[in-house]
């Protein structure tokens, strides 16, 4: 509820700027006002790390970890809304696994990823 309150206030502020308040400001005032709006948007932005950790894909040989790839959970999370869905959710993606403590590529995987309820 608090997030929606802040979102509605931000929408009202943007509407006020579009209705003409921005037109009568000097250029530095406009930049300051727009930066303020952007900072407020960042503050109320969804932070997926709070509840669910990222997904790690490991290639293991015996007991050794050969290569890995980290995928932020918000990239594979499912949502009924197409705007809330992650960019890799339900689609085939190409991922390069890198070697631990190195930037060398250890493997290439093509995966279909999905995190969420299947209906």
OpenMM code with the backbone's topology and positions (N, CA, C; nanometers):
from openmm import Vec3, app, unit

residues = "UNK UNK UNK UNK UNK UNK UNK UNK UNK UNK UNK UNK UNK UNK UNK UNK UNK UNK UNK UNK UNK UNK UNK UNK UNK UNK UNK UNK UNK UNK UNK UNK UNK UNK UNK UNK UNK UNK UNK UNK UNK UNK UNK UNK UNK UNK UNK UNK UNK UNK UNK UNK UNK UNK UNK UNK UNK UNK UNK UNK UNK UNK UNK UNK UNK UNK UNK UNK UNK UNK UNK UNK UNK UNK UNK UNK UNK UNK UNK UNK UNK UNK UNK UNK UNK UNK UNK UNK UNK UNK UNK UNK UNK UNK UNK UNK UNK UNK UNK UNK UNK UNK UNK UNK UNK UNK UNK UNK UNK UNK UNK UNK UNK UNK UNK UNK UNK UNK UNK".split()
positions = [
    Vec3(0.0825, -0.1196, 0.0000),
    Vec3(0.0000, 0.0000, 0.0000),
    Vec3(0.0867, 0.1257, 0.0000),
    Vec3(0.1955, 0.1205, 0.0755),
    Vec3(0.2839, 0.2367, 0.0816),
    Vec3(0.3496, 0.2618, -0.0540),
    Vec3(0.3899, 0.1533, -0.1209),
    Vec3(0.4510, 0.1683, -0.2530),
    Vec3(0.3523, 0.2304, -0.3519),
    Vec3(0.2264, 0.1853, -0.3477),
    Vec3(0.1248, 0.2415, -0.4371),
    Vec3(0.0999, 0.3889, -0.4066),
    Vec3(0.1046, 0.4262, -0.2796),
    Vec3(0.0899, 0.5664, -0.2417),
    Vec3(0.2005, 0.6510, -0.3050),
    Vec3(0.3252, 0.6015, -0.2956),
    Vec3(0.4382, 0.6745, -0.3539),
    Vec3(0.4301, 0.6777, -0.5057),
    Vec3(0.3857, 0.5689, -0.5660),
    Vec3(0.3711, 0.5653, -0.7117),
    Vec3(0.2659, 0.6654, -0.7573),
    Vec3(0.1529, 0.6710, -0.6875),
    Vec3(0.0464, 0.7664, -0.7247),
    Vec3(0.0937, 0.9104, -0.7080),
    Vec3(0.1696, 0.9393, -0.6015),
    Vec3(0.2240, 1.0743, -0.5841),
    Vec3(0.3209, 1.1093, -0.6963),
    Vec3(0.4015, 1.0134, -0.7368),
    Vec3(0.4968, 1.0358, -0.8453),
    Vec3(0.4234, 1.0597, -0.9772),
    Vec3(0.3171, 0.9841, -1.0017),
    Vec3(0.2367, 1.0036, -1.1226),
    Vec3(0.1748, 1.1423, -1.1232),
    Vec3(0.1232, 1.1865, -1.0093),
    Vec3(0.0655, 1.3212, -1.0000),
    Vec3(0.1713, 1.4281, -1.0275),
    Vec3(0.2914, 1.4067, -0.9756),
    Vec3(0.3994, 1.5030, -0.9978),
    Vec3(0.4364, 1.5099, -1.1459),
    Vec3(0.4425, 1.3949, -1.2110),
    Vec3(0.4756, 1.3915, -1.3540),
    Vec3(0.3648, 1.4561, -1.4358),
    Vec3(0.2381, 1.4289, -1.4001),
    Vec3(0.1259, 1.4916, -1.4703),
    Vec3(0.1322, 1.6434, -1.4578),
    Vec3(0.1668, 1.6915, -1.3374),
    Vec3(0.1797, 1.8359, -1.3165),
    Vec3(0.2899, 1.8949, -1.4030),
    Vec3(0.3982, 1.8212, -1.4176),
    Vec3(0.5080, 1.8696, -1.5023),
    Vec3(0.4657, 1.8732, -1.6489),
    Vec3(0.3864, 1.7738, -1.6895),
    Vec3(0.3421, 1.7682, -1.8287),
    Vec3(0.2335, 1.8710, -1.8585),
    Vec3(0.1607, 1.9145, -1.7555),
    Vec3(0.0534, 2.0126, -1.7751),
    Vec3(0.1059, 2.1541, -1.7969),
    Vec3(0.2358, 2.1740, -1.7860),
    Vec3(0.2889, 2.3056, -1.8180),
    Vec3(0.3801, 2.3658, -1.7146),
    Vec3(0.3872, 2.3085, -1.5944),
    Vec3(0.4739, 2.3653, -1.4918),
    Vec3(0.6198, 2.3632, -1.5361),
    Vec3(0.6562, 2.2608, -1.6110),
    Vec3(0.7946, 2.2460, -1.6549),
    Vec3(0.8320, 2.3524, -1.7580),
    Vec3(0.7325, 2.3983, -1.8336),
    Vec3(0.7587, 2.4936, -1.9408),
    Vec3(0.8067, 2.6298, -1.8873),
    Vec3(0.7638, 2.6660, -1.7687),
    Vec3(0.7980, 2.7970, -1.7139),
    Vec3(0.9234, 2.7959, -1.6269),
    Vec3(0.9924, 2.6833, -1.6188),
    Vec3(1.1145, 2.6734, -1.5390),
    Vec3(1.2368, 2.6989, -1.6265),
    Vec3(1.3434, 2.7423, -1.5622),
    Vec3(1.4696, 2.7576, -1.6353),
    Vec3(1.5289, 2.6188, -1.6609),
    Vec3(1.6254, 2.6119, -1.7507),
    Vec3(1.6854, 2.4836, -1.7855),
    Vec3(1.7464, 2.4117, -1.6642),
    Vec3(1.8256, 2.4802, -1.5788),
    Vec3(1.8799, 2.4098, -1.4605),
    Vec3(1.7705, 2.3589, -1.3664),
    Vec3(1.6612, 2.4353, -1.3526),
    Vec3(1.5504, 2.3916, -1.2676),
    Vec3(1.4829, 2.2676, -1.3267),
    Vec3(1.4687, 2.2635, -1.4597),
    Vec3(1.4094, 2.1472, -1.5257),
    Vec3(1.4940, 2.0223, -1.5022),
    Vec3(1.6255, 2.0377, -1.5194),
    Vec3(1.7155, 1.9239, -1.5006),
    Vec3(1.7088, 1.8751, -1.3566),
    Vec3(1.7073, 1.9690, -1.2617),
    Vec3(1.7008, 1.9328, -1.1200),
    Vec3(1.5700, 1.8598, -1.0896),
    Vec3(1.4604, 1.9084, -1.1435),
    Vec3(1.3281, 1.8488, -1.1199),
    Vec3(1.3190, 1.7093, -1.1804),
    Vec3(1.3697, 1.6926, -1.3033),
    Vec3(1.3661, 1.5623, -1.3691),
    Vec3(1.4568, 1.4614, -1.2988),
    Vec3(1.5730, 1.5073, -1.2509),
    Vec3(1.6609, 1.4192, -1.1743),
    Vec3(1.5947, 1.3755, -1.0440),
    Vec3(1.5211, 1.4651, -0.9824),
    Vec3(1.4487, 1.4324, -0.8602),
    Vec3(1.3449, 1.3229, -0.8867),
    Vec3(1.2736, 1.3338, -0.9974),
    Vec3(1.1738, 1.2333, -1.0335),
    Vec3(1.2417, 1.0985, -1.0586),
    Vec3(1.3555, 1.1001, -1.1272),
    Vec3(1.4270, 0.9758, -1.1546),
    Vec3(1.4759, 0.9096, -1.0258),
    Vec3(1.5236, 0.9892, -0.9306),
    Vec3(1.5683, 0.9341, -0.8019),
    Vec3(1.4512, 0.8716, -0.7263),
    Vec3(1.3351, 0.9373, -0.7318),
    Vec3(1.2170, 0.8818, -0.6650),
    Vec3(1.1748, 0.7505, -0.7298),
    Vec3(1.1862, 0.7419, -0.8621),
    Vec3(1.1517, 0.6178, -0.9315),
    Vec3(1.2471, 0.5054, -0.8906),
    Vec3(1.3752, 0.5371, -0.8774),
    Vec3(1.4725, 0.4374, -0.8324),
    Vec3(1.4420, 0.3894, -0.6913),
    Vec3(1.3974, 0.4808, -0.6060),
    Vec3(1.3684, 0.4456, -0.4666),
    Vec3(1.2515, 0.3478, -0.4545),
    Vec3(1.1504, 0.3619, -0.5405),
    Vec3(1.0332, 0.2746, -0.5292),
    Vec3(1.0406, 0.1554, -0.6240),
    Vec3(1.1514, 0.1420, -0.6929),
    Vec3(1.1705, 0.0323, -0.7871),
    Vec3(1.1737, -0.1016, -0.7138),
    Vec3(1.1243, -0.2051, -0.7779),
    Vec3(1.1208, -0.3393, -0.7201),
    Vec3(1.2618, -0.3955, -0.7079),
    Vec3(1.2965, -0.4434, -0.5891),
    Vec3(1.4275, -0.5042, -0.5639),
    Vec3(1.4078, -0.6542, -0.5459),
    Vec3(1.4340, -0.7362, -0.6490),
    Vec3(1.4058, -0.8788, -0.6397),
    Vec3(1.4961, -0.9545, -0.5427),
    Vec3(1.6116, -0.9015, -0.5076),
    Vec3(1.7069, -0.9702, -0.4215),
    Vec3(1.6581, -0.9801, -0.2778),
    Vec3(1.5569, -0.9069, -0.2414),
    Vec3(1.5137, -0.9057, -0.1025),
    Vec3(1.4604, -1.0402, -0.0555),
    Vec3(1.3910, -1.1134, -0.1410),
    Vec3(1.3296, -1.2368, -0.0952),
    Vec3(1.3838, -1.3631, -0.1579),
    Vec3(1.4260, -1.3561, -0.2818),
    Vec3(1.4677, -1.4756, -0.3535),
    Vec3(1.6087, -1.4537, -0.4077),
    Vec3(1.7004, -1.5456, -0.3787),
    Vec3(1.8370, -1.5274, -0.4289),
    Vec3(1.8476, -1.5540, -0.5795),
    Vec3(1.9586, -1.5140, -0.6376),
    Vec3(1.9833, -1.5382, -0.7789),
    Vec3(2.0009, -1.6871, -0.8049),
    Vec3(1.9868, -1.7261, -0.9306),
    Vec3(2.0040, -1.8647, -0.9714),
    Vec3(2.1469, -1.8835, -1.0209),
    Vec3(2.2132, -1.9872, -0.9719),
    Vec3(2.3473, -2.0224, -1.0186),
    Vec3(2.3387, -2.1559, -1.0909),
    Vec3(2.3944, -2.1616, -1.2100),
    Vec3(2.4042, -2.2862, -1.2851),
    Vec3(2.5511, -2.3268, -1.2813),
    Vec3(2.5770, -2.4452, -1.2275),
    Vec3(2.7148, -2.4938, -1.2139),
    Vec3(2.7375, -2.6140, -1.3038),
    Vec3(2.8565, -2.6210, -1.3630),
    Vec3(2.9014, -2.7420, -1.4304),
    Vec3(2.9995, -2.8088, -1.3341),
    Vec3(2.9679, -2.9330, -1.2948),
    Vec3(3.0482, -3.0030, -1.1957),
    Vec3(3.1043, -3.1312, -1.2572),
    Vec3(3.2325, -3.1545, -1.2348),
    Vec3(3.2981, -3.2772, -1.2782),
    Vec3(3.3574, -3.3433, -1.1543),
    Vec3(3.3008, -3.4581, -1.1154),
    Vec3(3.3437, -3.5229, -0.9916),
    Vec3(3.3038, -3.4367, -0.8738),
    Vec3(3.4024, -3.3820, -0.8031),
    Vec3(3.3745, -3.2918, -0.6916),
    Vec3(3.4198, -3.1491, -0.7226),
    Vec3(3.4711, -3.1287, -0.8427),
    Vec3(3.5218, -2.9952, -0.8804),
    Vec3(3.4162, -2.9156, -0.9558),
    Vec3(3.4098, -2.7883, -0.9253),
    Vec3(3.3226, -2.6967, -0.9991),
    Vec3(3.4023, -2.6407, -1.1164),
    Vec3(3.3587, -2.6719, -1.2353),
    Vec3(3.4324, -2.6360, -1.3562),
    Vec3(3.3950, -2.4963, -1.4053),
    Vec3(3.2646, -2.4659, -1.4114),
    Vec3(3.2188, -2.3373, -1.4650),
    Vec3(3.0815, -2.3055, -1.4063),
    Vec3(3.0445, -2.1770, -1.4151),
    Vec3(2.9147, -2.1351, -1.3612),
    Vec3(2.8614, -2.0143, -1.4380),
    Vec3(2.7322, -1.9889, -1.4169),
    Vec3(2.6689, -1.8665, -1.4676),
    Vec3(2.5656, -1.8216, -1.3648),
    Vec3(2.5632, -1.6942, -1.3360),
    Vec3(2.4685, -1.6373, -1.2401),
    Vec3(2.3581, -1.5672, -1.3171),
    Vec3(2.2332, -1.5974, -1.2811),
    Vec3(2.1179, -1.5356, -1.3466),
    Vec3(2.0345, -1.4663, -1.2393),
    Vec3(2.0187, -1.3340, -1.2474),
    Vec3(1.9321, -1.2648, -1.1516),
    Vec3(1.7889, -1.3174, -1.1626),
    Vec3(1.7255, -1.3384, -1.0499),
    Vec3(1.5933, -1.4005, -1.0469),
    Vec3(1.4899, -1.3180, -1.1235),
    Vec3(1.5073, -1.1861, -1.1277),
    Vec3(1.4082, -1.1039, -1.1992),
    Vec3(1.4133, -1.1251, -1.3499),
    Vec3(1.5177, -1.1886, -1.4019),
    Vec3(1.5263, -1.2159, -1.5457),
    Vec3(1.4511, -1.3416, -1.5868),
    Vec3(1.4205, -1.4300, -1.4911),
    Vec3(1.3487, -1.5532, -1.5257),
    Vec3(1.2163, -1.5668, -1.4514),
    Vec3(1.1790, -1.4676, -1.3719),
    Vec3(1.0564, -1.4750, -1.2936),
    Vec3(0.9337, -1.4602, -1.3841),
    Vec3(0.8331, -1.5424, -1.3571),
    Vec3(0.7088, -1.5394, -1.4337),
    Vec3(0.6098, -1.4433, -1.3700),
    Vec3(0.5345, -1.3758, -1.4546),
    Vec3(0.4249, -1.2909, -1.4104),
    Vec3(0.3148, -1.2986, -1.5156),
    Vec3(0.1900, -1.2868, -1.4724),
    Vec3(0.0797, -1.2869, -1.5690),
    Vec3(0.0874, -1.1652, -1.6607),
    Vec3(0.1397, -1.0557, -1.6073),
    Vec3(0.1584, -0.9350, -1.6867),
    Vec3(0.2853, -0.9484, -1.7695),
    Vec3(0.2772, -0.9172, -1.8974),
    Vec3(0.3971, -0.9297, -1.9817),
    Vec3(0.5035, -0.8278, -1.9429),
    Vec3(0.4655, -0.7200, -1.8750),
    Vec3(0.5618, -0.6191, -1.8324),
    Vec3(0.6341, -0.6585, -1.7039),
    Vec3(0.5753, -0.7495, -1.6277),
    Vec3(0.6369, -0.7947, -1.5040),
    Vec3(0.7221, -0.9187, -1.5209),
    Vec3(0.7170, -0.9773, -1.6398),
    Vec3(0.7904, -1.0997, -1.6689),
    Vec3(0.9363, -1.0704, -1.6980),
    Vec3(1.0249, -1.1621, -1.6575),
    Vec3(1.1669, -1.1472, -1.6857),
    Vec3(1.1970, -1.1669, -1.8332),
    Vec3(1.3078, -1.1099, -1.8798),
    Vec3(1.3378, -1.1161, -2.0235),
    Vec3(1.3730, -1.2568, -2.0710),
    Vec3(1.4159, -1.3464, -1.9813),
    Vec3(1.4487, -1.4832, -2.0203),
    Vec3(1.3391, -1.5822, -1.9819),
    Vec3(1.2309, -1.5363, -1.9203),
    Vec3(1.1263, -1.6257, -1.8727),
    Vec3(1.0512, -1.6900, -1.9898),
    Vec3(1.0517, -1.8224, -1.9934),
    Vec3(0.9755, -1.8948, -2.0935),
    Vec3(1.0351, -1.8917, -2.2329),
    Vec3(1.1518, -1.8354, -2.2489),
    Vec3(1.2142, -1.8317, -2.3810),
    Vec3(1.3494, -1.9020, -2.3751),
    Vec3(1.3949, -1.9444, -2.4892),
    Vec3(1.5235, -2.0118, -2.4970),
    Vec3(1.6339, -1.9073, -2.4976),
    Vec3(1.7279, -1.9222, -2.4062),
    Vec3(1.8377, -1.8260, -2.3955),
    Vec3(1.9720, -1.8948, -2.4072),
    Vec3(2.0702, -1.8194, -2.4490),
    Vec3(2.2054, -1.8695, -2.4643),
    Vec3(2.2899, -1.8131, -2.3506),
    Vec3(2.3579, -1.9009, -2.2759),
    Vec3(2.4351, -1.8592, -2.1598),
    Vec3(2.5768, -1.9145, -2.1682),
    Vec3(2.6730, -1.8310, -2.1363),
    Vec3(2.8123, -1.8720, -2.1340),
    Vec3(2.8542, -1.8899, -1.9883),
    Vec3(2.9010, -2.0082, -1.9558),
    Vec3(2.9482, -2.0369, -1.8208),
    Vec3(3.0953, -2.0003, -1.8132),
    Vec3(3.1317, -1.9260, -1.7116),
    Vec3(3.2726, -1.8886, -1.6978),
    Vec3(3.3378, -1.9689, -1.5870),
    Vec3(3.4679, -1.9819, -1.5985),
    Vec3(3.5438, -2.0577, -1.4994),
    Vec3(3.5552, -1.9758, -1.3708),
    Vec3(3.5484, -2.0430, -1.2558),
    Vec3(3.5640, -1.9695, -1.1280),
    Vec3(3.6997, -1.8996, -1.1207),
    Vec3(3.7006, -1.7807, -1.0637),
    Vec3(3.8212, -1.6983, -1.0467),
    Vec3(3.8889, -1.6663, -1.1793),
    Vec3(3.8124, -1.6624, -1.2869),
    Vec3(3.8679, -1.6330, -1.4186),
    Vec3(3.7571, -1.5771, -1.5063),
    Vec3(3.7954, -1.5085, -1.6116),
    Vec3(3.6973, -1.4573, -1.7064),
    Vec3(3.6872, -1.5464, -1.8301),
    Vec3(3.7619, -1.6578, -1.8305),
    Vec3(3.7593, -1.7495, -1.9441),
    Vec3(3.6244, -1.8208, -1.9507),
    Vec3(3.5791, -1.8473, -2.0720),
    Vec3(3.4524, -1.9179, -2.0918),
    Vec3(3.4775, -2.0666, -2.0804),
    Vec3(3.3985, -2.1327, -1.9945),
    Vec3(3.4152, -2.2752, -1.9711),
    Vec3(3.3164, -2.3601, -2.0478),
    Vec3(3.2002, -2.3040, -2.0810),
    Vec3(3.0980, -2.3806, -2.1518),
    Vec3(2.9928, -2.2856, -2.2078),
    Vec3(2.9140, -2.3394, -2.2990),
    Vec3(2.8025, -2.2647, -2.3571),
    Vec3(2.6778, -2.3501, -2.3419),
    Vec3(2.5711, -2.2919, -2.2872),
    Vec3(2.4445, -2.3636, -2.2689),
    Vec3(2.3321, -2.2892, -2.3382),
    Vec3(2.2402, -2.3640, -2.3934),
    Vec3(2.1165, -2.3081, -2.4454),
    Vec3(2.0051, -2.3664, -2.3601),
    Vec3(1.9369, -2.2809, -2.2849),
    Vec3(1.8381, -2.3257, -2.1870),
    Vec3(1.7051, -2.2543, -2.2049),
    Vec3(1.6001, -2.3223, -2.1631),
    Vec3(1.4685, -2.2619, -2.1529),
    Vec3(1.4420, -2.2451, -2.0034),
    Vec3(1.4356, -2.1214, -1.9545),
    Vec3(1.4248, -2.0943, -1.8112),
    Vec3(1.2872, -2.0383, -1.7751),
    Vec3(1.2429, -2.0748, -1.6555),
    Vec3(1.1128, -2.0315, -1.6054),
    Vec3(1.1168, -2.0411, -1.4545),
    Vec3(1.0775, -1.9366, -1.3834),
    Vec3(1.0672, -1.9426, -1.2380),
    Vec3(0.9313, -1.8879, -1.2003),
    Vec3(0.8457, -1.9736, -1.1503),
    Vec3(0.7132, -1.9297, -1.1099),
    Vec3(0.6134, -2.0433, -1.1220),
    Vec3(0.4893, -2.0106, -1.1011),
    Vec3(0.3833, -2.1090, -1.1040),
    Vec3(0.3445, -2.1406, -1.2471),
    Vec3(0.3347, -2.2668, -1.2781),
    Vec3(0.2948, -2.3086, -1.4124),
    Vec3(0.1453, -2.3361, -1.4113),
    Vec3(0.0722, -2.2731, -1.5012),
    Vec3(-0.0729, -2.2922, -1.5065),
    Vec3(-0.1123, -2.3515, -1.6389),
] * unit.nanometer
topology = app.Topology()
chain = topology.addChain("A")
for resn in residues:
    res = topology.addResidue(resn, chain)
    for name in ("N", "CA", "C"):
        topology.addAtom(name, app.Element.getBySymbol(name[0]), res)
